[in-house]
Amino acid sequence: MSAQPDGRTHVRRVAASIEEILGPGAHREPFVHGDGKSGVRMERVVVDGQRYVLKHLHVADDWIMRATGDLAGRPITLWRRGLLDRLPDCFDHATVGAAWDDRPEGRGAVVVMRDVGEWLLPEGDVEIPLDAHLAFVDHMARLHTTFWGFRDTVGLLPLSQRYVWFGPHLADVERARGSTAAVPTRLVPQGWDRFAERAPDAAPVVLALLEDASPLVRGLASTPATLLHGDWKAGNLGRDLDGRTILLDWAVTGAGPPCAEIAHYVCLNRARLPQSKDATLRAYREALERHGMDTGPWWDRQCALSLLGTLLMFGWEKAWGEDEGALEDLAWWRARALDGAREL
């Protein structure tokens, strides 16, 4: 299969049912991922002595699927279209199969993964080892250079939607459905109220873009794009014995600016970074250059806009921090929001 910059090649079959893909005699038991917030159902499975994990994808269960308009399951699309097969060899996505799992309320699916739990980063705020951190940053750059110029033709997360799914509509929709999930119904709306109080300089810019992100999207669309995994948080990361990066949970994948990925990484992993955010951004730029990309013509604008965009996604979360490190972090992001506003 040739390495096309889009996702049109259809190379993988999705099984008709879970039973078809697992076969008889599979032992299944549910579990809760410690880092999970979406409401998605997970199971551990043993088949012929081999351990697997099932991730159930159904819009009725998963508020992130609802918020991002994912009616079919993006991980299934990536599997069907062979995009996971085109990842650089420094990655292990762990996916070995997929199956449809329809229910009366709509289409659903299941992703089958090898159980790689022992190789994932530990839960909590344990600092990421420097060698692992630098490997993650380098491998991120390899992912982006591999898919440089990516065009989404298969229905992944559009850039216009990436930055607004934590907006004010989220709580309204989830409450109307009767949801009691803490993140969408309480933490996000209250977090935005706190953000307005704690970031009075940045809040007018961020909250206005949450209502209409088109200036940000237009600015980023004028810079280079690639395939984004979309959620490089520590809970999705690990390293295997060969030094490959284990990268799980491809639920918010889509075309977008490469700097959005490293901005997301420094945002959600703030307490675990062995380097400063600025040093991590420099390391990522150096890795892009090392892998053949000339960043000079576009880096400053894209990086500034991507950091601003990340605050549209997680400004609410930054406003909850109380300790000294969290307050310093919020001050850094406030300054980045103002930098980004000047690039609109």
N, C-alpha and C positions, 0 to 999 in steps of 0.2 A: 504494500500500500504506500503510495507516495505521500509525502508530508505536505498536504495542502494547508493553506492558512485558514481555512474554514472547516466546518464540521459536517460536510455533506455525505461522506462515505458511511454507509450503513453496513456494519460488519459483524455485529454481535446479536445473537438471539436472546430474547427474554422468555424464560420458561412460562408455561401456561398456569402453573400453580406452585405453591411452596412444596407440596408433596412430590411433584415431578422433579424438582431440583435436589431435594434432600434424599429422596428414596425412602424405603421402609426402614423402620427400626431406629430413627433418629431420636436422640434424647434431647428435649428442649426445656429450658427453664428461663423465666423472665429475670431481668436485672435492671437496675437504674444506674445510668452513667453519672458519676459524681459531678461532672462538669456540664451536664446537659441542662438546658433551660427551655427547650422547645416543646416538650410534652411527647416527643416521639417515643414509641415503644421499642424496646430492645430485648433480645433473647440470646442466651448462650446455647449452643447446639454442639452435640458430639455425634459425629458420623464416622463409623468404622475406626474409632479411636482418635480421630482428628477433631480438633476444636475449632469452631466457627462462631461468628456473631451474626445475628440477623438484625437488620435495622428496618423497621416497618415505616413506610412512607404513605401517609394518608392525610389529606387536607383536613379531615374532620378531627384529627388528633393533634396536629402540629400548627401552632399559631405562626411560626416563622414561614411555613409554606403559604398560609393564608395571607400574611402581611406582604410577602414578596410575589404573590400571584403565581405560585408554583402549583399548577393543577395536575401535572403529569409526573413530577418527581425528577428534578434535574440530574441526580445521580444515575437514574435509569437512562436518561437521554445520553449522558456521557458514555455509559456502558454500551448502549445500542450503536452509537455512532463511532465507536472505536477511539474516542479521544483519549481515554485513559491509556490505551495501548501506545499512544504517541508521546507519552511523558518521557523525559530524559531518563537514562538508566540509573541516575542517582536517586530515584524515587521508588517507593513501594506504596501503592495505594491500597493494597490488601484485598481488593475486590476480586472475587472468583466467580460470581454469578449474580443473576437477578431473576425475579419471578413476579408475575402479576398476582395481586391479592385483592381482587375487587370485593366491594361490600355494597349493600343496598344503597348507601348514600353516595356512592361514586367509585371511581377508579382508584385503586391503590396498588402498591408494589412493595417488594422486599429486596433489599440489597444483602447479598451474602458475602461476608468477609472472613478471611482467616483471623483467628484470635491472636492479635499482636499486642495484647495488653501488657505483657511483661517488658516490652521494649518502648512503651510510651513514657513520656516525661511524667514524673510523679505528680500527684495532685498537691494543691497548696501553693505556697509562695516560695518554694525552694528555688534558689537562683539557678538558672540554666547554665551549665558549664560553658566556659568561653569557647572551647573548641566546637561544641555542639551548636552554639549560637552562631558562630561564624560559618559553620557548614550549612545551617539553615539559610542564612542570608545568601551564601554563594549558590545554593541549590535553587533558591527562589529566583535569582538572576538567570540561572540556566533554564528554568521553566519559562521565564518570560522571553528570553532570546529565542528559544525553540519555537514559540508561537508568535513571534513578532509580526505585527500587522494582522492579527487574528480578526476575522469577520464572523459574527454569529449568524448562522443560517439555520439553526436547529432549535431555537427557542430557549436559550439560557437567560440569565438575569440581565435585563438591559440596563445600561448606565443610567437612564432616566429614572429608574426605580431603585437603584442601589442606595441612593442617599436619602430617601424619604420614608422608608418603611418603619422608622421609629418616630414618625411624625404624629401630630395630634389626633389623626384619625384612628390610630392603632387602638387606643384605649376605648374609643367609642364603639368600634366594631366588635372588639372582644367582649366588652360588657353587654352589648346587645345580644350576643350569642349566649350569654349566661356564663362566660368563662370566669374562673376565679384564679387563674394563673397570675402569680404575683408580678412577674416582669411586665407584661403588657398592660395589666389593669391598674397597677399601683405604682411600681417603681419607675416606670418610664414617665407617666404624666407628672408625678410628684418630683421626679428628677429634673424635668424641664422647668418646673416652677423654681426649684432651688438654683438651677443654672442661671435663670434670669436675675436672681438676687446676688449670686456669687460672681457672676461674670458680666457686670453691667456694660462693659465696653464691647465685649464680643457678642453678647446675647442678641442685640438688634440685627446683626448680620446673619447669625446662625438661624434664628427663629424665622426671619423673613425668607431665607432659602428653604427652610422646611415647608413653607407654604408654596413656594415656587422656586424649584431648583434649576430652572432652565438657564439662568446666567452661568451657573457652575458647570452644568452639563455641556453647554456650548463651548466654554473655555477649555474644558478637558478634551472635548472632541476634536479640538484643533491641534492636539498633541498626539504622540504615538500611542497605539493600543496593543494589547496582547491578551492572552487568556489568563484571567484571574481565578485562582482557587476561591478566594473571597473570605476565608476565615482562618488565617494563620495564628490562631491562639494556641497556647501551650497544650490545652486539652486535646487538640487534634494532631499533636506532633510527637515524634519519637525517632530513634535511630536503631537500625538493626546491626547485626554483628559485622556486616560488611561496610558500615558507615553510610548506608543509604538513609535518606530522610523518609520516615513513615508519615504520610500526609492523608488524614482521614476527613470525612464529612464534606463532600463536594456539593452541598445543598444550595450555596449562593454563588455558584460559578457563572462567569460570563465574560464578555469582552469589556475591557476597560483599561485605564492608564496604569502602567506598571507601578508607579509610585503609590497608587492606592493600596497595594498589597503591603509594601513595607511600612506605610503609615498605619495600617491596621495592626500590623505586627507590633510596632512600638507602642501603640495605644493599649491593646488588650494585655500585653505582657509586661507592662511597666514595672511591676513589682519584682519581676523575675529576670530582668535584663542584666547581664554582666557588664554591659557598656551603657553609656548614656544614650538617649534617643538621638542626639546629633551625631554621635560617633557611629551609631548603627546605620543611620541614613547615609553617612559617608562610606561606610563599608559596603553597603548595597550599590551605591553609585560606582565605586571602584570595581565591584564584581561585574556589573554590566559592561564597563569598559574592558575588563579582562576577557570577557566573553564576546568582544567584538563590536559593542555598540558605542557610537559617538553620542554622548549625552549632552554635549555643549549647547546645541541649538535649542533644546527644549526643557532641560532639567529644572531650572529655577522656577519657571512658571508652573510646570506640571506638579512639582513637589509642593509648592505653596498651595495650589488649588486642591491637591489631594489631601493635605493635612487639614485644610478647611472642611473638605467633604467628610473626613473621618469624624470631625467634631459634630457634624450633622447627625451622624449615626450614634455617637457615644458621649455627646456633651452631657446628656442626662445622667449617665453613669459617673462621669468625672465629678459631677456636683455632689455626689453622695460621700466622697472621701472626707475624713475628719483629721487624720494624722498629718504630721508635718510634710511627709513625702507626698501625700495626696494633694495637699494644698500647693506645694511647689509644682507638682505635675499640672494642676489646673491652671496655674499662672503661665506655664510654658505653652499650653494649648490655647489660652486666651491670646497670647502674642502671635501664635501661628494663625489664628483666625483672622487677625487684623492684617497680617502679611498676605494671606490669601485673598482677602477682600480687595486689596490693591491690585490684584491681577484679574479681577472680574471685568 
